[in-house]
Amino acid sequence: MTQYSTLSSNLKRRIVNFSERVSQGLSRPDFKFVTQMLYGMLSSQSCHLSKIARALDEQISIKKTIDRLSRNLAAFKGYERINENYIGKVKGCISSKAILVVDDGDITKPCSFKLEGLARVKDGSTGEYGIGYHMLDVTALTPKQKSPIGVYSRIYSAREDTFDSATTETLEALRFLSRHFRKSMIRAFDRGFDTNAFYEYLIDRKESFVIRSKKNRDVIYKGERQNIMAVAEKYKGKFGLKFKKKDRKEVDCKISIVPIQLCCRPEEELNLVVCRGLGQEPMLLVTNLRSDDDWLAVTITKVYLMRWKIEEWHGFKKQQFGLEDLRVRSLRSIRNLDLLLTIAIGYIGMMSEKADEKPIVMELLNISKRIYGIPKFKFYAIADGLFTAFARSKQGIHDLLRKKPKDRQMSLLCYADFARAVA
């Protein structure tokens, strides 16, 4: 039988410890605010300030709690510091050969008119245009479970004074990755990033990449400029790969690898991987990965197919926490809320990586009571387990924030000095 009071107390202490690490260098009030937001979002499974305030269960009116959270969210200036601390924490959960998945998205707000910087965006789910914000996210895949953990997230608007272009925003994200992660970590991109500016940036810095190419790109093949599809048609597949789609249907993929050069960088030797079987037309991947291994083409294809993990991450962020239903007005508040939500989901991702090792994570999976068992993507089960555990708790997290945590190492040193003095 699950002891919910003990479980919830242990989880609260873990969240406070996690918040202490990502809040190093911040003031005590900022630390309290970060902790309350992380706990409130994980407990309520929402990014509504009203639901977060109810989860905190403070001995004051809900309205005062909401006003304080809203005020702190708009005034919070520790974005860079907390982001740096969080990245340092994430690095301990990923390997030196992790895959960094870059993807863009959107937040549509069709019924909102008072939010700052609303601009015209294309809704990725419907294909129609509306008003909202653009998103750019990067996730790192963990070594065991291949769980996506967010390492970069930015919401931006085309109506900002500082906005230049989507390419500029992506280059800024790539610079962030260059500062924090090794060149050997493969950057995986979808077709929307098939742009000369990105190729040149990655090639100049000798960073590993796999980019899905568009069908209208021209390449240099055997010294001649040709359309990339014309080159692909010459190869019918030398290697085989069995792959299961989302509908559980298994397909046989035929894969070839072809040496090419780009017209913008004719001196750089690249590879074109042609994968047939996932659609009516072949999937084309351009990469600078090289190896003497004959199965390099299959490895590159698997790397790109793991890029789809970020789609599950996006879906979880929007569905489980209702990111598109955010109700704060200023862009600074929206970005701070998105950062804190990314960190909260990163905490779930780190727990998911240790799902088979940590008893407390196993207990969360157990109380989530899934109908068809625990799936490979454990985020939903862990989130439901957290919600169930905190729902049985009789109080929020305020008791753990009343006093500053004691420095255990300093206490031990003081005790040692006292023992020597007595001796």
C-alpha positions in Angstrom: 0.0 0.0 0.0 1.3 3.4 -0.9 2.1 5.8 1.9 1.1 9.0 0.1 2.2 11.4 2.9 5.7 9.9 3.0 5.9 9.8 -0.8 4.7 13.4 -1.2 7.1 14.7 1.5 10.1 13.0 -0.2 9.1 14.4 -3.6 8.8 17.9 -2.2 12.3 17.7 -0.7 13.6 16.5 -4.0 12.0 19.4 -5.8 13.4 21.9 -3.3 16.9 20.4 -3.7 16.6 20.5 -7.5 15.4 24.1 -7.3 18.4 25.0 -5.1 20.8 23.7 -7.7 19.2 25.5 -10.6 18.8 28.7 -8.5 22.4 29.1 -7.4 23.5 32.7 -7.6 20.0 34.0 -7.3 18.6 35.9 -4.3 16.6 34.2 -1.7 13.2 35.6 -2.9 14.0 34.5 -6.5 14.8 31.0 -5.2 11.5 30.9 -3.4 9.7 32.0 -6.5 11.4 29.4 -8.7 10.6 26.7 -6.2 7.0 27.7 -5.9 6.6 27.8 -9.7 8.2 24.4 -10.3 6.3 22.7 -7.5 3.0 24.5 -8.6 3.3 23.4 -12.2 4.3 19.8 -11.3 1.5 19.6 -8.7 -1.3 21.2 -10.8 -0.1 20.0 -14.2 -0.9 23.4 -15.5 0.8 26.8 -16.3 -2.3 28.8 -15.1 -1.2 31.0 -12.2 -4.6 30.4 -10.6 -4.0 26.6 -10.5 -0.4 27.0 -9.4 -1.6 29.2 -6.5 -4.2 26.6 -5.5 -1.5 23.9 -5.5 0.7 26.1 -3.2 -2.2 26.1 -0.6 -0.9 29.2 1.3 -2.6 30.6 4.3 -3.6 33.8 2.4 -6.2 34.5 -0.2 -5.8 32.9 -3.7 -5.9 36.4 -5.3 -2.9 37.6 -3.3 -0.9 34.5 -4.3 -1.8 35.0 -7.9 -0.8 38.7 -7.8 2.5 37.8 -6.2 3.3 35.1 -8.8 2.3 37.4 -11.6 4.4 40.3 -10.3 7.4 38.1 -9.8 7.0 36.5 -13.2 7.1 39.9 -14.9 10.0 41.2 -12.8 12.2 38.0 -12.8 15.6 38.8 -14.2 17.5 35.6 -13.4 16.7 34.1 -16.8 20.4 33.7 -17.9 21.6 32.5 -14.5 19.0 29.8 -14.0 19.3 28.7 -17.6 23.1 28.2 -17.1 22.6 26.3 -13.9 20.0 24.1 -15.5 22.2 23.2 -18.4 25.0 22.3 -16.0 22.5 19.9 -14.3 21.4 18.4 -17.7 24.9 17.7 -18.8 25.2 15.1 -16.0 22.3 13.1 -17.5 23.4 13.0 -21.1 26.5 11.4 -22.7 29.2 13.0 -24.8 27.5 11.4 -27.9 24.0 12.7 -27.3 21.8 13.8 -30.1 20.7 17.5 -30.1 17.3 17.8 -31.8 16.4 21.3 -33.2 12.8 22.0 -34.0 10.5 25.0 -34.5 6.9 25.3 -33.4 4.2 27.8 -32.6 1.7 28.9 -29.9 -1.6 30.0 -31.4 -3.9 32.4 -29.4 -6.9 32.8 -31.7 -9.1 34.4 -29.0 -6.5 36.7 -27.4 -6.0 40.3 -28.4 -4.3 41.9 -25.4 -1.1 39.8 -25.3 2.1 41.7 -26.2 3.5 41.1 -29.6 0.9 38.9 -31.2 1.9 38.1 -34.8 0.8 36.0 -37.7 1.9 32.4 -37.4 1.1 29.1 -39.1 -0.6 26.6 -36.9 1.4 23.4 -37.3 -1.5 21.2 -36.3 -4.1 22.6 -38.8 -1.9 24.2 -41.4 -3.9 27.4 -41.2 -2.7 30.9 -40.3 -3.6 32.6 -37.1 -2.2 34.9 -34.4 0.3 33.8 -31.8 4.0 33.3 -31.3 6.9 31.3 -32.8 8.8 28.8 -30.8 12.3 27.3 -31.2 13.3 24.3 -29.0 16.3 22.1 -28.7 16.2 18.8 -26.8 19.0 16.4 -25.9 18.3 12.6 -25.9 19.4 10.7 -22.8 21.6 7.6 -23.4 19.4 4.9 -21.9 15.7 5.7 -22.4 16.3 8.2 -25.3 14.2 10.6 -23.3 14.1 14.2 -24.7 15.2 16.8 -22.2 14.8 20.4 -23.2 18.1 22.4 -23.3 17.0 25.5 -25.2 13.6 27.1 -25.5 12.7 30.5 -26.9 9.3 32.1 -27.7 9.6 35.1 -30.0 7.4 37.4 -32.1 7.8 38.8 -35.5 6.5 42.1 -34.2 9.3 42.7 -31.7 11.6 45.6 -32.4 14.6 43.4 -32.0 13.3 40.7 -34.4 15.3 40.2 -37.6 14.3 36.8 -39.0 13.7 33.2 -38.1 17.2 32.4 -39.4 18.7 34.8 -37.0 16.8 33.3 -34.1 18.0 29.8 -35.2 21.6 30.9 -35.5 21.4 32.3 -32.0 20.2 28.9 -30.8 23.1 27.2 -32.6 25.6 29.6 -30.9 24.1 28.6 -27.6 24.7 25.0 -28.4 28.2 25.7 -29.5 29.0 27.4 -26.1 27.6 24.5 -24.0 27.9 21.3 -25.9 30.6 19.4 -27.7 31.0 19.5 -31.5 30.7 15.7 -31.6 27.1 15.8 -30.4 25.0 15.4 -33.6 22.7 18.3 -34.4 19.5 16.9 -36.1 17.3 19.1 -38.2 14.1 18.8 -40.2 13.5 20.1 -43.7 12.6 23.6 -42.4 16.3 24.1 -41.6 17.6 23.2 -45.0 19.3 26.6 -45.5 22.7 27.6 -46.6 23.3 29.8 -43.5 23.0 26.8 -41.2 25.2 24.6 -43.4 27.9 27.2 -43.4 27.7 27.8 -39.7 27.9 24.1 -38.8 30.7 23.4 -41.4 32.8 26.3 -40.3 32.7 25.1 -36.7 33.1 21.4 -37.7 30.0 20.5 -35.7 28.3 17.1 -36.5 24.9 17.5 -38.2 22.2 15.6 -40.0 19.7 17.8 -42.0 16.8 16.5 -43.9 17.0 18.1 -47.4 14.2 19.6 -49.5 13.5 18.2 -52.9 14.4 21.4 -54.8 18.0 21.6 -53.5 20.9 21.4 -56.1 24.1 19.6 -55.1 27.4 18.8 -56.8 27.6 15.1 -57.8 30.6 13.8 -59.6 31.7 17.3 -60.4 28.3 18.3 -61.9 25.5 20.4 -60.5 22.3 18.3 -60.3 19.0 18.3 -58.5 19.2 16.3 -55.3 16.2 14.2 -56.3 17.8 13.3 -59.7 20.9 12.1 -57.7 18.7 10.1 -55.4 16.8 8.3 -58.2 20.1 6.7 -59.3 20.3 4.7 -56.0 17.7 2.1 -55.0 19.1 1.0 -51.7 22.1 -1.1 -50.7 21.3 -1.5 -47.0 18.1 -2.6 -45.2 16.4 -1.3 -42.0 13.1 -2.5 -40.4 11.3 0.4 -38.8 8.0 0.6 -36.9 5.8 3.6 -37.6 3.5 5.3 -35.1 0.7 3.0 -36.1 2.9 0.0 -35.2 3.2 -1.1 -38.9 6.6 -2.4 -39.8 8.2 -1.2 -43.0 11.3 -2.3 -44.8 13.6 0.7 -45.6 16.2 0.6 -48.3 19.1 2.9 -47.7 22.0 4.2 -49.8 24.8 6.7 -49.1 26.3 9.0 -51.8 29.2 11.4 -51.6 28.2 15.0 -52.6 29.1 18.6 -52.2 26.9 21.6 -51.6 26.9 24.4 -54.2 27.5 27.0 -51.4 30.5 25.0 -50.1 31.9 22.9 -53.0 35.2 22.2 -51.2 33.5 20.4 -48.3 32.9 16.6 -48.7 29.5 15.6 -47.4 27.3 12.5 -47.6 23.7 12.2 -48.9 21.7 9.4 -47.3 18.7 8.2 -49.4 16.1 6.3 -47.4 13.2 4.6 -49.3 10.1 3.1 -47.6 8.9 5.8 -45.3 6.8 7.5 -47.9 6.1 7.8 -51.6 9.2 9.8 -52.1 12.6 9.0 -50.6 13.8 10.7 -47.5 17.0 12.7 -48.2 19.5 13.4 -45.4 22.6 15.5 -45.8 25.4 15.0 -43.2 29.1 15.6 -42.6 29.4 12.3 -40.6 32.0 10.0 -42.0 33.2 6.5 -41.0 34.8 3.4 -42.3 31.8 1.5 -41.1 29.8 0.1 -44.0 26.6 0.6 -42.0 27.1 4.3 -41.6 24.0 5.0 -43.7 21.8 3.0 -41.4 23.2 4.8 -38.4 22.6 8.2 -39.9 19.0 7.2 -40.7 18.4 6.0 -37.1 19.8 9.3 -35.8 17.3 11.3 -37.8 14.4 9.0 -36.9 15.1 9.7 -33.2 14.5 13.3 -34.0 10.8 12.6 -33.9 11.2 12.3 -30.1 10.9 16.1 -29.9 7.4 15.9 -31.4 6.4 13.8 -28.3 8.1 16.4 -26.1 6.2 19.2 -27.8 2.9 17.3 -27.5 3.5 16.7 -23.8 4.4 20.3 -23.1 1.2 21.6 -24.8 -1.2 18.8 -23.7 -0.2 17.9 -20.2 0.6 21.5 -19.1 -1.6 23.5 -21.5 1.2 25.8 -22.7 -1.0 27.2 -25.5 -3.5 28.2 -22.9 -1.1 30.5 -21.1 -2.7 33.6 -19.6 0.1 36.1 -18.9 0.3 39.1 -21.1 3.9 40.5 -21.4 6.5 38.7 -23.5 8.9 38.7 -20.6 6.3 36.9 -18.5 5.6 34.4 -21.3 9.3 33.7 -21.8 10.0 33.2 -18.1 7.0 30.9 -17.8 8.2 28.9 -20.8 11.7 28.6 -19.2 10.3 27.4 -15.9 8.0 24.9 -17.6 11.0 23.6 -19.7 12.9 23.1 -16.4 10.0 21.4 -14.8 9.6 19.0 -17.7 13.4 18.5 -17.7 13.0 17.4 -14.1 10.5 14.8 -15.3 12.9 13.8 -18.1 15.7 13.2 -15.6 13.3 11.0 -13.5 12.3 9.1 -16.6 15.9 8.2 -17.4 16.2 6.5 -14.0 12.8 4.9 -14.1 14.3 1.4 -13.7 16.7 2.3 -10.9 15.0 4.7 -8.5 12.3 3.2 -6.2 10.6 6.6 -5.9 10.1 6.8 -9.7 8.8 3.2 -9.8 6.3 4.2 -7.1 5.2 7.2 -9.3 4.7 4.9 -12.3 2.7 2.5 -10.1 0.3 5.1 -8.7 -0.2 6.6 -12.2 -2.4 3.4 -12.9 -2.0 3.2 -16.6 -4.6 1.1 -18.4 -2.3 -0.5 -21.0 0.9 -0.6 -19.0 3.8 1.8 -19.0 4.8 3.0 -22.5 8.3 3.8 -23.6 7.6 7.6 -23.3 7.1 7.7 -19.6 6.6 11.4 -19.2 2.8 11.2 -19.0 2.9 8.4 -16.4 5.4 10.2 -14.2 3.4 13.5 -14.4 0.2 11.7 -13.5 2.0 10.0 -10.6 3.2 13.4 -9.3 -0.3 14.8 -9.6 -1.8 11.9 -7.7 0.9 12.1 -4.9 0.6 15.8 -4.4 -3.2 15.7 -4.5 -3.2 13.5 -1.4 -0.9 15.9 0.5 -2.5 18.1 3.2 -0.3 21.1 2.6 1.8 22.8 0.0 5.5 23.5 0.0 5.6 26.6 2.1 6.9 24.8 5.3 10.1 23.8 3.4 10.8 27.4 2.4 10.3 29.1 5.8 14.0 28.7 6.9 17.1 28.8 4.8 18.5 25.2 4.4 21.4 24.5 6.6 24.8 24.0 5.2 25.5 20.4 6.4 29.2 20.5 5.5 29.7 23.7 7.5 27.8 22.2 10.5 30.1 19.1 10.4 33.2 21.4 10.4 31.9 23.4 13.3 31.2 20.2 15.2 34.7 19.0 14.5 36.2 22.3 15.8 34.1 22.0 18.9 35.3 18.4 19.5 38.9 19.4 19.1 38.5 22.3 21.5 36.9 20.1 24.2 39.7 17.5 23.8 
